[in-house]
C-alpha cells in the first residue's frame, strides 16, 4: 500500500491484462462473474477458483474495451492469478501480461462511491479506481482529512466491513467460495460454466453452510475464540476470523452490493 497523494489515497495492486479477440469469452468461462455483459469502463468483483472449487484469487475485472480486460488483485498475488488463467489458456487468441500499478480512491469516499462509478474513472483517468468493497464499506472516521489519513484507516474500514484480503483471509487454494463472504458480489449464478462452479452451485442450491465462515469480531470475541475459530486480521477494535459452523460468535459480513 502507498501513502496519500493530494486528495487521493493509493494502494499498490497487481494487474493481469488480457487482450485479444477471445479475451471476453475466455474470461467469461474462467471467472465466477458474468464478463459477457461488461461494457467499457464497467467492473465487477470476481473469484478465480481452481477446479475443486477452492479460491485461488479474489480480483476485480475491469472492461477497458471489447477485447481488453484488466484484473487487479492484492500486491504479490498477480503471479498466482496469471498462472491460474494461463493454466487453461489453450488455443485462445488472447495474450496475458502481468504488471503492478497504484490505484487511487478519493479520501472519505469509503461507502459512498460505487464500484462502477470508480471503474469508469479508472478507464478515463488512468487507473484511478475504487479498490474497496462497494457501497456497504464503512466510511473513514468522522472528521478525517487527507492530511491525517493513513493505511491504518483503510485497514480498519476493511476489517470493520468484513472484506477479505489476499494473504490473510484468502490463501490460494485453502478456502471454498462460501467461506470467504463475497459470494453476493463476486459470483453470478446464471452465467454458465466455469472451473470450480459445481461446488459453489451445489452448496447454494442446497442452502449448505461452509464448515467455517468469515465473521467480524470484537477484540473480546477474538480473544475468547479458542478452538471454534482462528483470527486472520486485527485492526482497531475489530478483527476478522473464520468461525466454525454453529458457533454463535461474531457477525457475518454483509449484505454486500457491487
C-alpha positions in Angstrom: 0.0 0.0 0.0 1.1 3.6 -0.6 0.6 6.9 1.2 -1.8 9.8 0.5 -1.3 11.7 -2.8 -3.1 15.0 -2.6 -6.7 14.3 -2.0 -6.4 10.7 -3.2 -5.4 7.6 -1.3 -3.4 5.0 -3.2 -2.8 1.3 -2.8 -0.5 -0.9 -4.8 -2.2 -3.7 -6.8 -1.0 -6.4 -9.2 -2.7 -6.3 -12.6 -3.1 -9.1 -15.1 -4.1 -7.7 -18.5 -5.9 -9.9 -21.0 -6.0 -8.6 -24.6 -7.2 -10.3 -27.8 -10.3 -11.3 -29.8 -11.0 -14.2 -27.4 -10.4 -12.2 -24.2 -14.1 -11.7 -23.3 -15.3 -15.3 -24.0 -12.2 -16.8 -22.4 -12.6 -14.8 -19.1 -16.3 -15.4 -19.1 -15.6 -19.1 -19.0 -12.9 -18.8 -16.3 -14.3 -16.4 -13.7 -17.2 -16.7 -11.3 -18.6 -13.4 -12.6 -20.5 -12.5 -15.8 -18.0 -10.9 -18.2 -20.1 -11.0 -21.3 -22.3 -8.2 -20.2 -19.5 -5.8 -19.1 -19.3 -2.6 -21.1 -16.3 -0.4 -21.4 -15.5 1.1 -18.0 -17.6 -1.4 -16.1 -16.0 -3.6 -13.4 -17.1 -6.4 -11.1 -15.6 -8.4 -8.3 -14.9 -12.0 -9.1 -13.5 -15.1 -7.7 -11.0 -17.2 -9.6 -11.3 -20.8 -8.5 -9.4 -24.0 -9.1 -11.3 -27.0 -10.5 -12.1 -28.4 -7.0 -13.9 -25.1 -6.1 -11.3 -23.6 -3.8 -10.4 -19.9 -4.2 -7.2 -19.0 -5.9 -7.7 -15.3 -6.1 -10.2 -12.6 -5.3 -9.9 -9.9 -8.0 -11.7 -7.1 -9.8 -12.3 -7.4 -13.5 -12.4 -4.2 -15.5 -13.5 -4.0 -19.1 -11.3 -1.4 -20.8 -12.5 -2.2 -24.3 -14.3 -5.1 -26.0 -11.1 -7.1 -26.4 -9.2 -5.6 -23.5 -9.7 -6.6 -19.8 -7.7 -5.9 -16.6 -7.9 -7.9 -13.4 -6.4 -6.4 -10.3 -5.7 -8.1 -7.0 -3.5 -7.5 -3.9 0.2 -7.0 -4.5 2.2 -10.2 -4.6 -0.7 -12.3 -5.9 -0.6 -11.3 -9.6 1.6 -14.2 -10.4 -0.9 -16.6 -8.8 -3.7 -15.0 -10.9 -1.7 -15.1 -14.1 -0.6 -18.8 -13.5 -4.2 -19.8 -12.9 -5.5 -18.1 -16.0 -2.7 -19.5 -18.2 -3.4 -23.0 -17.0 -6.5 -23.2 -19.2 -5.4 -20.9 -22.0 -5.2 -23.4 -24.8 -5.8 -22.3 -28.4 -7.1 -19.0 -27.1 -6.5 -15.8 -29.1 -5.6 -13.6 -26.2 -2.4 -12.6 -24.5 -1.7 -12.1 -20.8 0.6 -9.6 -19.3 1.3 -9.0 -15.6 2.2 -5.7 -14.0 1.9 -3.7 -10.9 0.2 -0.3 -10.5 -1.2 2.1 -7.9 -5.0 2.5 -7.8 -6.3 5.7 -6.2 -9.6 6.5 -4.5 -10.9 9.8 -3.2 -10.4 10.2 0.5 -13.6 10.0 2.7 -15.4 8.1 -0.1 -15.5 4.7 1.6 -19.1 3.6 1.3 -20.2 6.4 -0.9 -18.7 5.6 -4.4 -19.9 2.6 -6.3 -17.5 0.2 -8.0 -18.9 1.0 -11.4 -18.5 4.8 -11.0 -14.9 4.4 -9.9 -14.2 1.9 -12.7 -15.3 4.5 -15.2 -12.9 6.9 -13.6 -10.2 4.3 -13.9 -10.9 3.9 -17.6 -11.0 7.7 -18.2 -8.3 8.9 -15.9 -5.6 6.3 -15.9 -6.1 3.7 -13.2 -8.0 5.9 -10.7 -10.4 3.4 -9.3 -12.2 2.0 -6.3 -10.4 -0.8 -4.6 -12.8 -1.1 -1.6 -15.8 -3.3 -1.2 -18.7 -1.4 -2.7 -21.5 0.6 -1.2 -21.5 -1.2 2.1 -18.0 -0.4 3.2 -17.6 1.7 6.3 -16.6 5.3 5.9 -13.5 6.7 7.3 -13.8 8.1 10.8 -15.8 11.4 11.1 -13.6 14.4 10.6 -10.8 12.6 8.9 -8.9 14.7 6.4 -6.4 14.0 3.7 -3.6 15.2 5.9 -4.1 12.6 8.6 -5.5 9.6 6.6 -3.2 6.5 6.9 -3.0 2.9 5.8 -4.4 2.0 9.2 -7.7 3.9 8.4 -8.2 1.8 5.3 -7.4 -1.4 7.2 -9.8 -0.6 10.0 -12.5 0.1 7.4 -11.7 -3.1 5.6 -11.9 -5.2 8.7 -15.0 -3.5 10.1 -16.7 -4.2 6.8 -15.7 -7.8 6.7 -13.9 -7.6 3.4 -11.3 -10.4 2.9 -7.8 -9.7 1.7 -5.4 -12.0 -0.2 -2.7 -13.4 2.1 -4.8 -13.1 5.3 -8.4 -14.1 4.8 -7.7 -15.8 1.4 -4.6 -18.0 0.9 -4.7 -19.5 -2.6 -6.2 -23.0 -2.6 -7.3 -23.1 1.0 -10.9 -21.7 1.2 -14.1 -22.5 -0.6 -16.1 -19.6 -2.0 -18.9 -19.8 0.6 -16.4 -19.4 3.4 -15.0 -16.0 2.3 -18.2 -14.0 2.5 -18.1 -12.4 -1.0 -20.4 -14.7 -3.0 -23.1 -12.0 -3.1 -20.8 -9.6 -5.1 -18.4 -12.0 -6.8 -20.5 -14.9 -8.1 -23.1 -14.9 -10.9 -25.4 -17.9 -10.7 -26.9 -17.6 -14.2 -23.7 -17.1 -16.3 -22.9 -20.7 -17.2 -19.9 -23.0 -16.5 -16.5 -22.1 -15.1 -13.9 -24.1 -13.2 -15.0 -24.8 -9.6 -18.6 -23.9 -10.4 -20.0 -27.3 -9.3 -19.2 -26.9 -5.6 -20.5 -23.3 -5.5 -23.7 -24.2 -7.2 -24.3 -27.3 -5.1 -23.9 -25.5 -1.8 -26.1 -22.6 -2.9 -28.9 -24.9 -4.3 -28.9 -27.0 -1.1 -28.6 -24.0 1.2 -25.5 -25.6 2.7 -23.2 -23.7 5.1 -19.5 -23.9 4.9 -17.6 -25.7 7.7 -16.2 -22.4 8.7 -17.3 -18.9 7.8 -15.7 -15.5 7.9 -17.0 -13.3 10.8 -16.5 -9.8 12.1 -15.4 -10.0 15.7 -14.8 -7.6 18.6 -11.5 -7.9 20.3 -13.2 -9.6 23.3 -14.7 -12.2 21.0 -11.4 -12.7 19.2 -9.6 -13.3 22.5 -12.2 -15.8 23.5 -12.4 -17.6 20.2 -10.4 -20.6 21.4 -11.0 -23.9 19.4 -14.0 -22.7 17.4 -12.1 -20.4 15.1 -9.0 -18.6 14.0 -8.1 -14.9 13.7 -6.8 -13.6 10.4 -6.8 -9.8 10.8 -6.9 -7.3 13.6 -7.4 -3.6 13.1 -8.6 -1.1 15.8 -11.3 -2.7 18.0 -12.3 -5.2 15.3 -11.0 -8.5 14.0 -11.7 -10.9 11.2 -11.6 -14.6 11.7 -13.0 -18.0 10.5 -15.5 -19.4 12.9 -16.7 -23.0 13.0 -20.2 -23.7 11.7 -22.8 -23.5 14.5 -20.7 -21.3 16.8 -22.6 -18.1 17.9 -19.6 -15.8 17.7 -19.2 -12.6 15.7 -21.2 -11.2 12.8 -21.5 -12.4 9.3 -20.4 -9.7 6.8 -22.9 -8.1 4.5 -25.2 -7.6 2.9 -22.9 -6.6 0.1 -23.6 -4.9 -3.2 -21.5 -4.1 -6.2 
